């Protein structure tokens, strides 16, 4: 009888131990919603959202480089695939990158599975182009967020959802002076400034130099989101998502790093406290290099240029020229067969129809359908992009 009771007691203790162990390893926490940094220091984070139209990326990068400033770019997967070489320029310049979804839907109106698919597709696209990760920061399309969104995003490994406290509304075509004034007149310590890279934000490249100069005169320094929030920076390194049963020691051993180094890289003060779903940065490692490019053949047609062919296949003029041993990039001949290095052939273009409503602009319609002003104008033979009329039916290339 004593043996039986001892056995039952042992089983009970074991069950309680297991229950307590897994209770400590809770599901991943909801993403933390941030509108500004909690600081009294005069620091500001300049952030840029990039859709499928990244027209001004290189102008923006030029100004940031001139002023030795690191900013934060929130990228869409469609934009990454539309202009991969410009995205590489962002990464190579050392700016921070966050996830802005793949096709820019309202996350409050889609399922958690759809949200996580959007995030995963963008993460994969960015890794294929740069070998780096968009984690741990996310910006919701349209800034639309709620508790369900924050939980779904947190479960996907995005620990912080980044809003803003200064919206330049540059996408409305505001002048450089208006954009500068919005920022300078509303700046406070820890501000997060929202700007855009697309053609619709035509005033942004011109606003940046004066904005930066005036903020410096006020004593402000420029930081990335990770620097503002004191988050561990991935630096392009590998990440690991904690699973049930993991310990910091076990993860450190797996990646041949020390527990102390792992804890330091992730701001962990209690070595025994990690949670299931937590995304850890692994110091001293690099993510896999992108897969080798595949090729397709293209026969040059009348009117083609090397640039138009490169744009069609989401590659660069330099890559095509190198592959085909072309020394003069302005000299190609009709009927010439080119080998095009691509990660994948471009998807077929589909179209939808849209009837113009009061208040619409070509830019707002392009943003809604995640395409470009140029593409819509071309599809509808529009010569003046500022001239559309209510009731007009537009063909939207997608």
C-alpha positions, 0 to 999 in steps of 0.5 A: 500500500505504501509503495502504491501511494509513493508511486501515485505521489511521484506521478503527481509531482511529475505532472505538476512539474511538467505543467509548471515548466510549460506554463513558464514557456507561454505563447509568443507575446503580442507585438508591442505597439509603438508611436514614439520613443520613450526618451527625453533625449533629442533623437528622431527616427526618420522612416520611409514606407516603400510600396511597389513604386520606389521612385525616390529611393536613390535620391533619399539614400543620397541625402542620407549618405551625405548627412551620414544618417541611418534611417528605417525603411518599411518594405512591401514584398511587391516593392522588393520584387519590383525594384530589387536593386534599389532594395539592395542599395538600402541594405548595403547602405546599412539602413534598418529594414522592417516588414510592411506586408506583401500587398499592403492590405488592411490587416484588421480586415484579413485573417491571422493566417493571411497576415502571417502569409503576407509577412512571410512572403515579404521576409522571403523576398527580402532574404532572397535579395539581400540575405538579411531579415526584416525582423523584429519590426513591422509597420501595419499598412494604413497604420491599421491595427488592433489586438488581433493584429498585434497578436498575429504579428507577434506570433510571427516573430515581429516583436514591435509594431511601429506607428508614428507621431509625425505623419508628413502625409507626403503622399498627397503631393505636399511641397518640400516646404510643407513637409519640412514644416510638418516635421520641424514644427511638431518634433519632440524627443523620440519622434518617429517621422512617417515619409514615403519613397514613391512618386506621389511623395514628390516633395520628400527628396527636396524636403530632406536636406532642409529638414535635416539641417533644421533638426540638427540646428535644434540639437537633434540626432538621427537614429534607427528604430532599433536604436530608438527602442534599444532593440537588438540589431540583427545586423544581417545575422541569423535568428532562431525562434524558441521552441518548447523545451529550449534553453539558452544553453542548448541554443548557444551550443547549437550555434557554437556561441556562448550563453553570455554572448547570446544573452547580450545580443538579445538584452536578456538579463535572466538566462533562465527566462526565455519564451516559446516563440521568442525570436533570438538574434544569434551573434557572429552568424550570417544568414544564407546567401541568396540562391543562384539566379536562373536565366531566361532568353529574350529576343530584342524587339523594336523599341527595346532598351537594355533598361526596359528589358531589365525592368521587365525582368526585375533585374539590372542593366549591369547584370544583363550586360555582364551576362551577355558581355555587352560593353556598350549598354546603349547598343543592342540590335533587333533580333539579338537573343539575350540571356536574362539573369533572373530569380524568377520570370515575371508573373503575367500581368492581370488587370481590373477595372476601377471607376474614379470617385470624387476625391480620387487621385491617380496616386491614391488609386495606384496605392490602393491596388499596389501598382504605380502611377506610371503603370496606370497612366500607360494602361489608360493612355493618360498623358497628364497624371493630374487629370482624371475625372469622376466616373472615368473607368480605369484599367488597373494593371496588377 
